[in-house]
Amino acid sequence: MSLANKLTQERRARLAAERLLEQKQAELFSANQKLGAHAKKLSDEIVETRAEVKNVRDENQRVKSDLSVAQKKIEIAERRLWLSIESINDGFAFFNSDSEMIIANKSYLAVFDGLEEASTGLTYIRMLQLITEEGIVDIGNMSPAGWRAKMLERWQSPNPAPETIKLWNGEFVKLIDQRGHGGDVVSLALNITEVVKTERALREARDKAEAAARAKSSFLANMSHEIRTPMNGVVGMADLLIETDMDDEQRLFAQTIKNSGEALLVIINDVLDYSKLDAEKMLLQIEPFDLETAIHEVVMLLQPVAQEKGITVAVDYDLFMPTQYEGDVGRIRQVLTNLVGNAIKFTGEGHVLVRVVGVSDASKKMTQLHITVEDTGIGIPEEKLGHVFGEFNQVDDATNRSYEGTGLGLSISQKLVRMMGGQIWVDSVVGEGSSFGFKIELATFGKPEPVEAVRLAGITKAIVLEQSEQMAKLLTRQLSALGLGCHTSETVEDVLQAAQKGAEVVFADSEVAGYDLVSALDNAGYTGALVLLSTQLGSYQKQGDTRLAIHQLPKPLSRRKLLEKLQAISKAKAHEAPSLYVVNSEGDVKETEATESTNGRAMRILAAEDNKTNRLVFQKMVKPLDIDLQFAENGKEAVEMFQSFKPDMIFMDVSMPEMDGKDATRAIRKLEKGSETKVPIFALTAHAMGGDKEEILSCGMDYYLTKPLRKGEIFAAIGRNQPAGVRDIASEG
């Protein structure tokens, strides 16, 4: 090879080596760049990691510090909690789900009196065994095994009921155990020894108070009986004395005796009722009754007072409402007596109106009754309206201080209405009058009277002559509702002019018209019927011969009596024998022939009364009635006379020698066994405390009247029980 070639090859080789070197240098430079970048990245990561490590170390240090503080707080809280648990007198223990004691304070373990086994780890079952073995608990007559079984059953229930146990030393502990969701149980043992002692002392005090209350009730009952018996003679004889011929001074003396006696009776009744209501000893007696009759009985009882003051008392009983209900008629009558009595007392002139409306629910056989008592009296200031229902309260002003009273009547009425599930209210305007009302819901009894079906053949027009504008409006509205055309007159001459235009019946106030109207109508040839309205039946007596058909109706007008009278007049117009309608004790209206009533016997009434004064009072009270009255002086005589006299009705005194009224009634009811009819028996008694009525009526008596007896009540009782086939007790002349 030539030198040139060798040089060429070497040059080529050197060039290749240089190129390779350059390439390797480039690669090395690139690698160095990558290595530098990686190193920089690693350096940054190291810096970050060191910062994070520092932060973690700082955080860890803070956590350790916080944990240390928290641990100290927990230790303090635990120490304080345990100190608190140990310091309380009541026992505290905690059991796990296996019923093992985890912790317990000294009070809980104190009952074990230092037993080494009584400590943490003790199971509940073993604890019960220790209690019975050591006699820690007074288990009474139970066997140890039976007591442990009872306590274990209680412990295993989801919600153990509190249990009171008695310890051997006479102390009482109440166990209250609360089970958690995991089965753990917190057990509390409360020492209730002082509570038990307090309850025992309270029971003893209550027993003493009840004994004192019974003694008070017995005293009130005895005093009520002892006061009422002589008061029956005082009030009754004073009432009869007033009806005799006396000069003005003597009449004033007799009226003062009567008013004072009645005022004393009001006080006695109010105090007795208030004491029963206050002690919650008054019970409602639910029975069928006639509401309209009850209202008229109340009005009849209070009518004499209203007459003395010249006040008209009217009853507006909705013609299309039922009258038969189930409820405590005695308490309803008591509320009405208070409201109507107050209305009359605080009314100087004008009228008192008892209005009855209601809404019946045929599906439920219930009626919502609204009964209001309106008057034209002195009224009550608006700011005093809420005051009148308070105990011992009256409107305290110069006007009202002139009226006597205990201030208990309205309070008692409010409590009675609330007992019956109702409400009572008052509206009033000073100088114009007041309106007291109450609403109650009563069950409808029997079928309502079909007033819509009444047919009055031969009667199309009526004339009304009444001095009371209120009474005239009421009667006119009732007659119009029955389909009669009505003309209201103010004078006898006006009546004659209206009668000439055609009217089959004239309703006239006997105090306004009386004999003058009878004579005028008779002279004018009037052939219709004349119905005299009077507060006293029998006040008009026929004078000589008259062609007029004269009837009498008591005021205030009863819906039933008005219908009966119109139907009787209607039948007479149709040339039929007049009918007599009799209301029996169930409130049903029965018809009988008039000849049977006119020519029949007198109603036979037996009165059993051992007190001579009371017999005299009763005899004088019923003297105006056409009845056959006989007396028995004790229960034994009453039973004998029941068989021989065969009375239609019996008034039976309760307290009598030899045989009292209750035993006599039982004997009479035994004699009546198997008979279709039962003679009505009215209890006459001076007992008026709670439970007396129920006890007396349980022997077989039908009704209950307290002494002193009142003529209105006696007349109403006899009138309601007048049987068919006897003469009318108050002949209409």
C-alpha positions in Angstrom: 0.0 0.0 0.0 1.3 3.3 -0.9 2.1 5.9 1.7 -0.6 8.2 0.2 -3.2 5.5 0.7 -2.0 4.9 4.3 -2.2 8.6 5.0 -5.6 8.8 3.4 -6.8 5.9 5.6 -5.3 7.4 8.7 -6.9 10.7 7.9 -10.2 9.0 7.3 -9.8 7.0 10.5 -8.9 10.2 12.4 -11.9 12.0 11.0 -14.2 9.1 11.9 -12.8 9.1 15.4 -13.3 12.8 15.7 -16.8 12.5 14.5 -17.4 9.6 17.0 -15.8 11.7 19.7 -18.0 14.7 18.9 -21.0 12.3 18.9 -20.0 10.9 22.3 -19.4 14.4 23.6 -22.8 15.4 22.4 -24.3 12.4 24.1 -22.4 13.0 27.2 -23.5 16.6 27.3 -27.1 15.6 26.8 -26.7 13.0 29.6 -25.1 15.6 31.8 -28.0 18.0 31.1 -30.5 15.3 32.1 -28.5 14.4 35.1 -28.4 18.0 36.1 -32.2 18.4 35.7 -32.8 15.2 37.7 -30.4 16.3 40.3 -32.2 19.6 40.5 -35.6 17.8 40.8 -34.2 15.6 43.5 -32.9 18.5 45.3 -36.3 20.3 45.2 -38.0 17.1 46.4 -35.5 16.8 49.2 -36.2 20.4 50.2 -39.9 19.8 50.1 -39.6 16.6 51.9 -37.6 18.2 54.6 -40.2 20.9 54.9 -43.0 18.3 55.2 -41.0 16.3 57.7 -40.5 19.5 59.7 -44.3 20.2 59.5 -45.1 16.6 60.5 -42.7 16.8 63.3 -44.2 20.1 64.4 -47.8 18.7 64.1 -46.8 15.6 65.9 -45.4 17.7 68.7 -48.6 19.7 68.9 -50.7 16.5 68.9 -48.5 15.1 71.6 -49.0 18.3 73.5 -52.7 18.4 72.9 -53.0 14.7 73.9 -51.2 15.4 77.0 -53.5 18.3 77.9 -56.5 16.3 77.0 -55.3 13.4 79.1 -54.9 15.7 82.0 -58.4 17.1 81.4 -59.8 13.6 81.2 -58.1 12.6 84.4 -59.4 15.8 86.1 -63.0 15.2 84.7 -62.9 11.6 85.7 -61.6 12.4 89.2 -64.3 15.1 89.6 -67.0 12.9 88.2 -66.0 10.1 90.5 -65.7 12.4 93.4 -69.2 13.7 92.7 -70.6 10.2 92.4 -68.9 9.2 95.6 -70.2 12.3 97.4 -73.9 11.7 96.7 -76.0 9.8 99.1 -77.7 7.7 96.4 -76.1 4.6 95.0 -74.6 4.5 91.5 -73.3 1.5 89.6 -72.5 0.5 86.0 -72.9 -3.0 84.7 -71.6 -4.3 81.3 -73.5 -6.4 78.8 -72.6 -9.6 80.8 -74.2 -8.1 83.9 -70.8 -7.6 85.6 -70.3 -4.6 87.9 -67.7 -2.3 86.3 -67.9 0.5 88.8 -70.0 1.4 91.9 -69.8 4.1 94.4 -69.6 3.7 98.2 -73.3 4.4 98.7 -74.2 1.6 96.3 -71.9 -0.9 98.1 -72.7 0.4 101.6 -75.7 -1.9 102.0 -73.3 -5.0 101.7 -71.6 -3.8 104.9 -68.0 -4.4 103.8 -68.4 -7.8 102.1 -65.2 -8.4 100.1 -67.1 -10.0 97.3 -69.1 -6.9 96.8 -66.8 -5.1 94.4 -66.1 -4.6 90.7 -66.5 -7.8 88.7 -69.5 -9.0 90.9 -72.3 -10.3 88.7 -75.9 -9.2 89.2 -77.1 -12.8 89.9 -74.4 -13.2 92.6 -75.4 -9.9 94.0 -79.0 -11.0 94.4 -77.7 -14.2 96.2 -75.6 -12.1 98.6 -78.6 -9.9 99.3 -80.9 -12.8 100.3 -78.2 -14.8 102.1 -77.1 -11.9 104.2 -80.7 -10.7 104.9 -79.9 -7.3 103.5 -83.5 -6.8 102.0 -86.8 -7.4 103.8 -88.5 -9.7 101.3 -91.6 -10.1 103.4 -93.5 -13.4 102.9 -91.7 -14.3 99.6 -89.2 -17.1 99.4 -85.6 -16.1 98.7 -85.7 -18.0 95.4 -89.0 -16.4 94.4 -87.7 -12.9 95.2 -84.5 -13.4 93.2 -86.5 -14.8 90.2 -88.7 -11.7 90.3 -85.8 -9.3 90.5 -83.9 -11.2 87.7 -86.9 -11.1 85.4 -87.2 -7.4 86.0 -83.4 -6.9 85.3 -83.5 -8.8 82.0 -86.5 -6.9 80.6 -85.7 -4.2 77.9 -86.9 -1.4 80.1 -86.8 -2.4 83.8 -89.6 -0.8 85.8 -88.6 1.1 89.0 -88.6 -1.1 92.1 -88.8 -0.1 95.7 -87.2 -2.4 98.3 -87.1 -2.2 102.1 -83.7 -2.8 103.8 -83.2 -4.7 107.0 -82.8 -1.4 108.9 -86.2 -0.1 107.8 -84.8 2.2 105.1 -86.4 2.3 101.7 -84.4 2.2 98.4 -85.9 2.8 94.9 -84.0 1.0 92.2 -83.9 2.7 88.8 -82.1 0.8 86.0 -81.6 2.1 82.5 -80.4 -0.3 79.8 -78.2 1.1 76.9 -78.1 -0.1 73.3 -75.1 -2.3 73.8 -76.6 -4.1 76.8 -74.8 -2.0 79.4 -76.9 -1.0 82.4 -76.7 2.1 84.6 -78.2 1.4 88.0 -79.3 4.0 90.5 -80.3 3.2 94.1 -82.2 6.2 95.6 -82.7 6.4 99.3 -86.4 7.4 99.6 -86.8 6.8 103.3 -87.7 10.4 104.0 -90.1 10.4 101.0 -91.8 7.3 102.4 -92.1 8.9 105.8 -93.5 12.0 104.3 -96.0 10.0 102.3 -97.0 8.1 105.4 -97.5 11.4 107.3 -99.5 12.8 104.4 -101.7 9.6 104.3 -102.2 10.0 108.0 -103.0 13.6 107.6 -105.4 12.8 104.7 -107.1 10.2 106.8 -107.5 12.7 109.6 -108.8 15.3 107.1 -111.3 12.8 105.6 -112.4 11.8 109.1 -112.9 15.5 109.9 -114.7 16.0 106.6 -117.0 13.0 107.4 -117.6 14.5 110.8 -118.4 17.9 109.2 -120.7 16.3 106.6 -122.4 14.3 109.4 -122.8 17.5 111.4 -124.1 19.4 108.4 -126.6 16.6 107.6 -127.8 16.5 111.2 -128.1 20.3 111.5 -129.8 20.5 108.1 -132.3 17.9 109.2 -132.9 19.4 112.6 -133.3 22.9 111.1 -135.5 21.9 108.2 -138.0 20.0 110.4 -139.1 23.0 112.5 -138.6 25.3 109.5 -141.3 23.3 107.7 -143.7 24.3 110.4 -142.5 28.0 110.5 -142.6 28.6 106.8 -145.6 26.5 106.1 -147.8 28.0 108.8 -146.6 31.5 107.9 -147.6 30.9 104.3 -151.0 29.6 105.4 -151.4 32.5 107.9 -150.9 35.0 105.1 -153.9 33.6 103.2 -156.2 34.3 106.2 -158.0 37.6 107.0 -155.6 39.8 108.8 -155.0 43.5 109.2 -151.9 45.1 107.5 -149.7 45.0 110.5 -150.4 41.3 111.2 -149.9 40.5 107.5 -146.5 42.3 107.7 -145.5 40.2 110.7 -146.5 36.9 109.0 -144.8 37.9 105.7 -141.6 38.8 107.7 -141.6 35.4 109.4 -142.0 33.7 106.0 -139.4 35.7 104.2 -136.9 35.3 107.1 -137.4 31.5 107.1 -137.0 31.2 103.4 -133.9 33.4 103.5 -132.4 31.0 106.1 -133.3 28.0 103.9 -131.6 29.6 100.9 -128.4 30.0 103.0 -128.6 26.4 104.2 -129.1 25.0 100.7 -126.3 27.2 99.2 -123.8 26.2 101.9 -124.7 22.5 101.5 -124.5 22.5 97.8 -121.3 24.6 97.7 -119.6 22.3 100.2 -120.5 19.2 98.1 -119.3 20.9 94.9 -116.1 22.1 96.5 -115.4 18.6 97.8 -116.3 17.1 94.4 -118.8 14.8 96.1 -121.8 15.8 94.0 -122.9 13.3 91.4 -125.4 13.7 88.5 -128.4 11.4 88.5 -129.4 10.7 84.9 -133.1 9.8 84.3 -135.9 10.6 81.9 -137.8 13.8 82.5 -140.0 16.4 80.9 -138.1 19.7 80.5 -141.1 21.9 79.9 -142.8 20.5 83.0 -139.6 21.1 85.0 -139.5 24.7 83.9 -143.1 25.3 84.8 -142.6 23.7 88.2 -139.8 26.2 88.9 -141.9 29.1 87.7 -144.9 27.9 89.8 -142.6 27.8 92.9 -141.4 31.4 92.3 -144.7 32.8 91.1 -145.9 34.2 94.4 -142.8 36.4 94.7 -143.3 37.7 91.2 -147.0 38.4 91.9 -146.1 40.4 95.0 -143.9 42.6 92.8 -146.3 42.8 89.9 -143.9 41.1 87.5 -145.0 38.9 84.7 -143.2 35.6 84.3 -143.5 34.0 80.9 -142.1 30.7 79.4 -141.3 30.6 75.6 -140.8 27.0 74.8 -140.3 26.3 71.1 -143.5 24.6 69.9 -141.6 22.3 67.6 -139.0 21.1 70.1 -139.2 17.8 72.0 -139.8 18.0 75.7 -138.7 14.5 76.8 -134.9 14.2 77.7 -132.5 12.2 79.8 -130.5 14.2 82.4 -130.3 15.3 86.0 -133.6 17.1 86.2 -133.0 18.1 89.9 -129.8 20.0 89.0 -131.3 21.6 85.9 -134.2 22.7 88.1 -131.7 24.1 90.6 -129.9 26.1 88.0 -133.2 27.5 86.7 -134.4 28.3 90.2 -131.2 30.3 90.8 -131.5 32.2 87.5 -135.2 32.8 87.6 -135.1 33.7 91.3 -132.3 36.2 90.6 -134.2 37.7 87.7 -137.3 38.2 89.8 -135.2 39.6 92.7 -133.5 42.2 90.7 -136.5 43.2 88.6 -138.7 46.0 89.9 -141.2 46.1 87.1 -141.7 44.5 83.7 -141.3 40.8 83.0 -139.1 37.8 83.3 -138.9 35.5 80.3 -137.6 31.9 80.2 -136.8 31.1 76.6 -136.0 27.6 75.4 -134.6 26.8 71.9 -132.5 24.1 70.5 -131.1 22.1 67.7 -131.8 18.3 67.5 -129.6 15.7 65.9 -132.0 12.9 65.0 -129.2 10.5 64.0 -127.6 10.8 67.5 -130.8 11.4 69.3 -129.2 14.4 71.0 -130.4 18.0 71.4 -128.3 21.0 71.9 -130.4 23.1 74.3 -130.1 26.9 74.9 -132.1 28.1 77.9 -132.0 31.9 78.6 -133.6 33.9 81.4 -134.3 37.5 80.4 -135.4 40.2 82.7 -136.1 44.0 82.6 -134.3 44.6 85.9 -131.5 46.8 87.1 -128.8 45.3 84.9 -125.1 44.7 85.6 -122.2 47.0 84.6 -120.0 45.5 81.9 -116.9 45.5 84.0 -118.7 43.4 86.6 -120.1 40.7 84.3 -117.2 38.3 85.0 -117.5 39.0 88.7 -121.0 37.7 89.3 -120.0 34.0 88.9 -117.5 34.2 91.8 -118.0 32.7 95.2 -119.8 34.9 97.7 -119.9 37.6 95.1 -122.6 40.1 94.3 -122.2 43.3 92.2 -120.9 45.6 94.9 -122.7 48.9 94.5 -125.3 50.9 96.4 -128.1 49.5 94.3 -127.3 45.8 94.8 -126.5 46.0 98.5 -130.3 46.4 99.1 -130.8 42.8 97.8 -130.1 39.9 100.2 -128.3 36.8 99.2 -125.2 34.6 100.0 -123.6 35.3 96.6 -123.3 31.5 96.0 -126.2 30.9 93.7 -124.5 31.8 90.4 -121.3 30.1 91.4 -123.1 26.9 92.2 -125.1 27.2 88.9 -121.8 27.6 86.9 -120.3 24.5 88.5 -123.4 22.5 87.9 -123.6 23.5 84.2 -120.0 22.6 83.8 -120.6 19.3 85.4 -123.2 18.6 82.8 -120.7 19.5 80.0 -122.3 22.9 79.2 -121.5 26.6 79.4 -123.2 29.5 81.2 -123.0 33.2 80.3 -124.5 36.6 81.0 -125.3 39.7 78.9 -126.6 42.8 80.5 -127.2 46.5 80.0 -127.4 48.7 83.1 -131.0 50.0 83.6 -132.4 47.8 80.9 -132.0 44.2 82.2 -130.0 41.1 82.0 -130.0 37.8 80.1 -128.5 34.8 81.8 -128.2 31.7 79.6 -126.7 28.2 79.6 -126.4 25.5 77.0 -126.3 21.8 77.6 -126.6 18.7 75.4 -129.1 16.1 76.4 -130.2 12.8 75.0 -133.8 12.9 73.5 -136.0 10.4 75.3 -139.0 8.9 73.5 -140.7 10.2 70.4 -141.2 14.0 70.0 -144.8 15.2 70.2 -146.1 15.8 66.6 -147.1 19.4 67.0 -147.3 19.7 63.2 -150.0 17.1 63.1 -152.4 19.0 65.4 -155.8 19.6 63.8 -158.2 22.0 65.4 -161.5 21.5 63.7 -163.9 24.4 64.1 -161.3 26.8 65.4 -159.8 29.3 62.9 -159.6 32.6 64.9 -158.7 33.6 68.4 -158.8 36.8 70.4 -156.1 37.6 73.0 -156.7 40.1 75.9 -153.6 40.2 78.1 -152.2 43.0 80.2 -148.6 41.9 79.7 -147.3 42.8 76.3 -144.7 40.0 76.5 -147.3 37.4 77.4 -149.6 38.7 74.6 -146.9 38.4 72.0 -145.9 34.9 73.1 -149.5 33.6 73.1 -150.2 35.2 69.7 -147.1 33.6 68.2 -147.9 30.2 69.5 -151.5 30.4 68.2 -150.3 31.6 64.8 -147.9 28.7 64.7 -150.9 26.4 65.1 -152.7 28.0 62.2 -155.0 30.3 64.0 -155.7 33.9 63.1 -155.1 36.1 66.1 -156.4 39.5 67.2 -154.8 41.3 70.1 -157.2 43.4 72.2 -156.6 45.8 75.1 -160.1 46.3 76.5 -163.3 44.4 77.0 -165.0 46.6 74.3 -162.3 45.8 71.9 -162.9 42.1 72.5 -166.6 42.4 71.9 -166.0 44.2 68.6 -163.5 41.5 67.5 -165.8 38.7 68.6 -168.7 40.0 66.4 -166.3 39.6 63.4 -165.9 35.9 64.2 -163.7 34.2 66.7 -164.2 30.8 68.2 -162.1 31.3 71.3 -161.1 34.2 73.5 -158.0 34.1 75.7 -158.3 36.7 78.4 -156.3 37.6 81.5 -158.7 37.0 84.4 -157.2 39.9 86.4 -158.1 42.3 83.5 -161.4 40.8 82.4 -162.9 38.5 84.9 -166.6 38.8 85.6 -167.0 42.0 83.4 -165.9 40.1 80.3 -168.0 37.0 81.1 -171.1 39.2 81.5 -170.3 41.3 78.4 -169.8 38.2 76.1 -172.9 36.5 77.6 -175.1 39.6 76.9 -173.7 39.9 73.4 -174.7 36.3 72.7 -171.2 35.0 72.1 -171.2 31.3 71.6 -167.5 30.6 71.5 -165.2 29.4 74.3 -163.6 31.7 76.9 -160.3 30.7 78.3 -159.3 32.7 81.4 -155.6 33.0 82.0 -154.6 33.2 85.7 -151.6 32.6 87.9 -154.0 30.8 90.3 -156.4 28.1 89.0 -159.8 28.2 90.5 -159.6 31.9 91.1 -162.7 32.4 89.0 -166.0 30.9 90.1 -169.1 30.9 87.9 -171.8 33.4 89.0 -175.3 32.3 88.0 -176.2 30.7 84.6 -174.1 31.4 81.5 -174.1 30.0 78.1 -170.4 30.5 77.7 -168.0 27.5 77.8 -165.5 28.9 80.4 -162.1 27.3 80.8 -159.1 28.2 82.8 -155.4 27.9 82.1 -152.5 28.7 84.5 -149.9 31.3 83.7 -147.3 31.1 82.4 -148.8 29.0 79.6 -147.6 25.5 79.1 -147.4 24.3 75.5 -149.0 20.9 76.5 -151.9 22.5 78.4 -152.5 25.0 75.6 -152.8 22.2 73.0 -155.0 20.1 75.3 -157.3 23.0 75.9 -157.6 23.8 72.2 -158.2 20.2 71.3 -160.9 19.9 73.9 -162.6 23.1 72.6 -162.2 21.8 69.0 -164.0 18.6 69.9 -166.8 20.5 71.7 -167.2 22.6 68.5 -167.6 19.4 66.6 -170.4 18.3 68.9 -168.3 15.6 70.4 -168.0 14.8 74.1 -165.1 16.9 75.4 -162.0 15.1 76.2 -159.8 15.3 79.2 -156.1 14.8 78.7 -154.0 13.5 81.6 -150.2 13.6 81.8 -148.9 10.5 83.5 -145.6 10.2 85.4 -143.8 9.2 82.2 -144.9 12.4 80.5 -147.3 10.7 78.1 -150.6 12.3 77.3 -153.6 10.0 77.6 -157.2 10.8 76.7 -160.3 9.8 78.6 -163.9 10.8 78.5 -165.0 14.0 80.1 -168.0 12.4 81.9 -165.6 10.0 83.6 -163.6 13.0 84.9 -166.7 15.0 85.9 -168.6 12.3 87.7 -165.7 10.2 88.9 -164.4 9.9 92.4 -161.9 12.2 94.1 -158.2 11.5 93.9 -157.1 9.5 96.9 -153.9 10.7 98.6 -152.2 9.1 101.5 -149.7 11.2 103.6 -147.4 9.4 106.1 -146.1 11.9 108.6 -145.3 11.5 112.3 -145.0 15.2 113.2 -148.3 16.8 114.1 -147.3 20.2 113.0 -146.2 18.9 109.6 -149.5 17.1 109.2 -151.4 20.3 109.9 -149.2 22.3 107.4 -149.8 19.7 104.7 -153.5 19.5 105.3 -153.9 23.3 105.0 -151.7 23.5 101.9 -153.8 21.0 99.9 -157.2 22.3 101.2 -158.0 24.1 97.9 -157.7 20.9 96.0 -160.6 18.5 95.3 -158.9 15.4 96.8 -159.5 12.6 99.4 -156.7 13.0 101.9 -155.8 10.7 104.8 -152.9 10.6 107.2 -150.8 7.8 108.6 -148.6 8.6 111.7 -145.9 6.0 111.0 -144.7 3.6 108.4 -146.7 0.6 109.8 -149.9 2.5 109.5 -149.0 3.6 106.0 -148.6 0.0 104.9 -152.0 -0.9 106.5 -153.8 2.1 104.9 -152.2 1.3 101.5 -154.2 -2.0 101.5 -157.5 -0.5 102.9 -157.5 3.0 101.5 -155.9 2.1 98.1 -154.4 5.6 97.4 -153.6 7.0 94.0 -150.5 8.7 95.4 -148.5 8.6 98.6 -146.4 11.3 100.3 -144.0 9.4 102.6 -142.0 10.9 105.4 -138.6 9.2 105.7 -137.9 9.4 109.4 -140.8 7.9 111.4 -141.2 5.7 114.5 -142.0 2.0 114.5 -141.3 1.7 110.8 -139.5 4.4 108.8 -140.6 5.6 105.3 -137.9 3.5 103.5 -139.1 0.2 105.1 -142.7 1.1 104.5 -142.0 1.8 100.8 -140.3 -1.6 100.5 -143.3 -3.3 102.1 -145.7 -1.5 99.7 -143.6 -2.4 96.7 -143.6 -6.0 97.8 -147.4 -5.9 98.1 -147.6 -4.4 94.6 -145.5 -7.3 93.1 -147.3 -8.7 90.1 -149.6 -5.7 89.7 -149.7 -3.8 86.4 -149.8 -0.4 88.1 -147.5 1.1 90.7 -148.6 3.9 93.0 -146.3 6.9 92.8 -144.5 7.6 96.2 -143.0 11.0 97.0 -140.3 11.1 99.7 -140.8 14.0 102.2 -137.6 14.5 104.1 -135.4 17.0 105.8 -132.3 15.1 104.7 -130.6 17.1 101.9 -127.0 16.0 102.0 -125.1 14.3 99.2 -126.1 10.6 98.8 -129.4 11.1 100.8 -131.5 11.3 97.6 -129.9 8.2 96.1 -130.2 6.2 99.3 -133.9 7.2 99.7 -134.9 6.5 96.1 -133.1 3.1 96.2 -135.8 1.7 98.4 -138.5 2.1 95.7 -139.7 5.7 96.1 -140.2 7.6 92.8 -139.6 11.2 93.7 -137.9 13.3 96.3 -139.1 16.6 98.0 -137.1 18.3 100.8 -138.7 20.1 103.7 -139.9 22.7 104.2 -142.6 21.9 101.7 -143.9 24.4 99.3 -147.4 24.6 98.0 -146.3 24.9 94.4 -144.3 21.8 94.5 -147.1 19.8 96.2 -149.7 21.0 93.7 -147.4 20.2 90.8 -146.7 16.7 92.1 -150.3 15.9 92.5 -151.3 17.4 89.1 -148.6 15.3 87.3 -149.8 12.1 88.9 -153.6 12.6 88.6 -154.9 9.2 87.2 -157.6 8.7 84.6 -161.2 8.3 86.0 -161.0 10.8 88.9 -162.3 14.3 89.2 -160.0 17.2 88.3 -158.2 18.3 91.4 -158.8 22.0 90.4 -162.3 22.1 89.1 -162.8 24.7 86.4 -166.2 25.5 87.7 
